[in-house]
Every structure is written in structure tokens, then in C-alpha cells.
Amino acid sequence: MHCALGHDLGPPDQSDVAQRVAEAANAASTAAQGEMRHVHEVNRALVLAGRSPELGRAPSIASTSGSDIVLGPLTRAQLENLVARERDLAVAVDARYARLQPAVTELLDPLPDHFGFPGALHDSLDGIDPSHYLRATPRPAADDLEQSLLDLSDHLYGVVVEILSAWFPDEDAVPSGRGLAIDAMNGLDQVNGLLVARGLLPPFTPPEAI
């Protein structure tokens, strides 16, 4: 979503709409960084419990209504319905955390609250047509350069996951893991910025499918 809303390109003009879309992009970036911390915290809890860390991509998450919310690369239709989708995801994810609370209070205290992000999206994007806030959308590569950037984005995403998979099981034994992961994330971010500048949404292809 950070990429779809313009990544770090900044507003294209000084209009109110452009400023609000940039605010939404910043909110998405902040939310993504927060979720990275949540992934770390949950995996730390797994390791402390004698379990292996988990970095696999879930194909879906069950909503409180019983239906599944499909996860993965965002479609154009999903991007045009960002706020409602994020609200549904916030409810579903927080329901998962709530079930864990009796067992993990000392490890995850307080439990994460995911409603701030959809609220920020609503405040920024309310009344703005998707054609104005979607600055990058999924589409086939237009040329060899775009395809190379897409391939590099997927490769770097896989590198990030591989580094974290090696670091999480014993962080003390691999003290450089955090720095290496951040370096790989920064490289991924830079490549994705180049894709967004061409209006192309990075797919974030699951590493096992690369």
C-alpha cells in the first residue's frame, strides 16, 4: 500500500488531494514498520517457547464473519477498496491476538492494536477517487528494465526473508543479522521506489514462489 500510494516520491503538486495522498502513504510506511516489529516480537515468543520461528506467507486469514480474507499481491479491485479491506483485516488480526492473550501477556504486553492504520487511511483518503490516490498499480512490465526491476525486487524480498530466517532462531549467535536484514530492506525499498516512479506496483512475490 505504501508503494501504491506513491512510496516516498512526495506529492506531485501542492493540491489538498496530493497532500492527503502523501499523508496516507506515510501512514502506510509507519504501519509497515510497526508490523515488522510485531513479526519480530511474535517470533521471539515462539523461540522462547522452544518453537521454530515462522516467516511463511499465509494465503488468507479468517474474518470474524467466517469468510476468508485472501492475502497476497493486491489486485486493482482491492487497492480501490483499501480502507474497508484494512478495517476487515484489523478486526481479523486483533481477534487472533486476543485469543493469544492468556498465554502471552508477559511476552506481548500490550497486545498490538491494528485499528489506527485504517482510521488514518480513512481520514486521508475519504472522498478521493482511487484514480487520484493510486500512483502505482499492478500491471505487466512494459520493457526489459521494468522486468529487471521486478525480478530484483522479488530477489531482495527473498533475501530479507532468508536473513530473518537465519537470525530469528538464535539472535545472540548471529548479532549481525539485524543489520544485514535492514540493509536488504533498504535495498528492496530503493528498488521499489524506482518501480513506483514508473507507476508499477511491486508484487512482493512470496519467496517460495520465486
C-alpha positions as CSV (number, residue, x, y, z in Angstrom):
1,M,0.0,0.0,0.0
2,H,2.9,2.3,0.7
3,C,4.0,1.7,-2.9
4,A,0.5,2.0,-4.4
5,L,0.1,5.4,-2.7
6,G,3.3,6.8,-4.0
7,H,6.1,5.4,-1.8
8,D,8.4,8.2,-0.8
9,L,8.0,10.2,-4.0
10,G,6.2,13.0,-2.2
11,P,3.1,14.8,-3.5
12,P,3.2,15.7,-7.3
13,D,1.7,19.1,-6.6
14,Q,0.5,21.3,-3.8
15,S,-3.2,20.5,-4.0
16,D,-5.1,19.3,-1.0
17,V,-5.7,15.9,-2.6
18,A,-2.0,15.4,-3.3
19,Q,-1.1,16.3,0.2
20,R,-3.7,13.9,1.7
21,V,-2.5,11.0,-0.5
22,A,1.1,11.7,0.6
23,E,-0.2,11.6,4.2
24,A,-1.8,8.2,3.5
25,A,1.5,6.9,2.1
26,N,3.4,8.0,5.2
27,A,0.8,6.3,7.4
28,A,1.3,3.1,5.4
29,S,5.0,3.3,5.8
30,T,4.7,3.7,9.6
31,A,2.2,0.8,9.8
32,A,4.5,-1.4,7.8
33,Q,7.4,-0.7,10.2
34,G,5.2,-1.4,13.1
35,E,4.2,-4.8,11.6
36,M,7.8,-5.7,11.2
37,R,8.3,-5.2,14.9
38,H,5.2,-7.3,15.6
39,V,6.7,-10.1,13.4
40,H,9.9,-9.9,15.4
41,E,8.0,-10.0,18.8
42,V,5.9,-13.0,17.8
43,N,8.9,-14.9,16.6
44,R,10.8,-14.1,19.7
45,A,7.9,-15.5,21.7
46,L,8.0,-18.7,19.5
47,V,11.7,-19.1,20.1
48,L,11.4,-18.6,23.8
49,A,8.7,-21.3,23.9
50,G,11.1,-23.7,22.2
51,R,9.4,-23.4,18.7
52,S,10.9,-22.5,15.4
53,P,10.3,-19.0,14.0
54,E,7.7,-18.7,11.3
55,L,8.2,-16.4,8.2
56,G,5.9,-18.2,5.7
57,R,3.2,-16.2,4.0
58,A,-0.3,-17.1,5.0
59,P,-2.6,-17.4,1.9
60,S,-5.6,-16.0,3.8
61,I,-6.9,-15.1,7.3
62,A,-10.3,-16.0,8.6
63,S,-12.5,-12.9,9.3
64,T,-14.9,-12.8,12.3
65,S,-17.8,-13.4,9.9
66,G,-16.3,-16.8,9.0
67,S,-15.2,-15.9,5.4
68,D,-11.6,-15.8,4.4
69,I,-9.7,-12.6,3.5
70,V,-7.3,-13.5,0.8
71,L,-3.8,-12.3,1.3
72,G,-1.0,-11.8,-1.2
73,P,-0.2,-9.3,-4.1
74,L,-3.0,-6.7,-4.1
75,T,-5.3,-6.6,-7.1
76,R,-6.6,-3.3,-8.6
77,A,-10.1,-4.0,-7.0
78,Q,-8.5,-4.5,-3.6
79,L,-6.5,-1.3,-4.0
80,E,-9.7,0.6,-4.8
81,N,-11.2,-0.6,-1.6
82,L,-8.3,-0.1,0.7
83,V,-10.0,1.4,3.7
84,A,-12.7,-1.3,4.0
85,R,-10.2,-4.0,3.4
86,E,-7.8,-2.7,6.1
87,R,-10.7,-2.4,8.6
88,D,-11.6,-6.1,8.0
89,L,-8.0,-7.1,8.4
90,A,-7.6,-5.2,11.6
91,V,-10.6,-6.9,13.1
92,A,-9.4,-10.4,12.0
93,V,-5.8,-9.9,13.1
94,D,-6.7,-8.4,16.5
95,A,-9.1,-11.3,17.1
96,R,-6.1,-13.6,16.6
97,Y,-4.1,-11.7,19.1
98,A,-7.0,-11.7,21.6
99,R,-7.1,-15.5,21.6
100,L,-3.4,-15.5,22.5
101,Q,-3.6,-13.0,25.4
102,P,-4.0,-15.5,28.3
103,A,-0.8,-17.3,27.2
104,V,1.5,-14.5,26.1
105,T,0.7,-11.5,28.3
106,E,4.3,-11.3,29.6
107,L,5.7,-11.6,26.1
108,L,3.4,-9.4,24.1
109,D,2.2,-6.7,26.5
110,P,0.3,-4.7,25.4
111,L,-1.1,-6.7,22.6
112,P,-1.0,-4.8,19.2
113,D,-4.0,-2.7,18.1
114,H,-4.4,-2.5,14.4
115,F,-7.2,0.0,14.1
116,G,-5.1,3.1,13.9
117,F,-4.0,2.5,10.3
118,P,-7.4,2.1,8.7
119,G,-8.5,5.1,10.6
120,A,-5.6,7.1,9.3
121,L,-6.3,5.9,5.7
122,H,-9.9,6.9,6.0
123,D,-9.0,10.4,7.3
124,S,-6.6,10.9,4.4
125,L,-8.4,9.3,1.5
126,D,-12.1,9.9,2.3
127,G,-13.8,11.4,-0.7
128,I,-10.8,10.9,-3.0
129,D,-11.3,8.8,-6.1
130,P,-8.9,5.8,-6.5
131,S,-7.8,7.2,-9.8
132,H,-6.2,10.1,-7.8
133,Y,-4.7,8.1,-4.9
134,L,-3.3,5.0,-6.8
135,R,0.0,6.2,-8.1
136,A,1.3,2.7,-8.8
137,T,-0.8,-0.3,-9.8
138,P,-0.2,-3.9,-10.8
139,R,0.4,-4.5,-14.5
140,P,2.8,-6.4,-16.7
141,A,6.3,-5.0,-17.2
142,A,6.4,-2.5,-20.2
143,D,10.0,-3.2,-21.1
144,D,13.2,-5.1,-20.1
145,L,14.1,-2.5,-17.5
146,E,10.8,-2.8,-15.6
147,Q,11.1,-6.6,-15.7
148,S,14.6,-6.5,-14.3
149,L,13.4,-4.2,-11.5
150,L,10.5,-6.5,-10.7
151,D,12.9,-9.5,-10.7
152,L,15.3,-7.7,-8.4
153,S,12.5,-6.6,-6.1
154,D,11.4,-10.2,-5.7
155,H,15.0,-11.4,-5.2
156,L,15.7,-8.8,-2.5
157,Y,12.4,-9.7,-0.8
158,G,13.6,-13.3,-0.7
159,V,17.0,-12.2,0.7
160,V,15.2,-10.4,3.5
161,V,13.2,-13.5,4.5
162,E,16.3,-15.7,4.3
163,I,18.3,-13.4,6.6
164,L,15.5,-13.2,9.1
165,S,15.0,-17.0,9.0
166,A,18.7,-17.4,9.9
167,W,18.7,-14.6,12.6
168,F,15.5,-15.3,14.5
169,P,16.3,-18.8,15.8
170,D,19.3,-17.5,17.8
171,E,19.8,-13.8,17.6
172,D,22.7,-13.8,20.1
173,A,24.6,-16.2,17.8
174,V,24.1,-14.0,14.7
175,P,24.5,-10.5,16.0
176,S,24.9,-9.1,12.5
177,G,21.6,-10.4,11.4
178,R,19.6,-7.3,12.2
179,G,22.0,-5.0,10.3
180,L,22.0,-7.3,7.3
181,A,18.3,-7.5,7.3
182,I,17.9,-3.7,7.5
183,D,20.5,-3.3,4.6
184,A,18.5,-5.8,2.5
185,M,15.2,-4.0,3.3
186,N,16.8,-0.7,2.4
187,G,17.9,-2.1,-1.0
188,L,14.4,-3.5,-1.5
189,D,12.9,-0.2,-0.7
190,Q,15.1,1.7,-3.2
191,V,14.3,-0.7,-6.0
192,N,10.6,-0.5,-5.2
193,G,10.8,3.3,-5.3
194,L,12.1,3.1,-8.9
195,L,9.2,0.8,-9.8
196,V,6.7,3.2,-8.2
197,A,8.2,6.1,-10.1
198,R,7.2,4.2,-13.3
199,G,3.7,3.7,-11.9
200,L,4.3,-0.1,-11.4
201,L,3.4,-1.8,-8.2
202,P,5.9,-4.3,-6.8
203,P,4.3,-7.7,-6.4
204,F,6.1,-8.8,-3.2
205,T,6.1,-12.4,-4.6
206,P,6.3,-15.0,-1.8
207,P,9.9,-16.2,-1.7
208,E,8.9,-19.9,-2.1
209,A,7.3,-19.0,-5.4
210,I,10.3,-17.1,-6.8
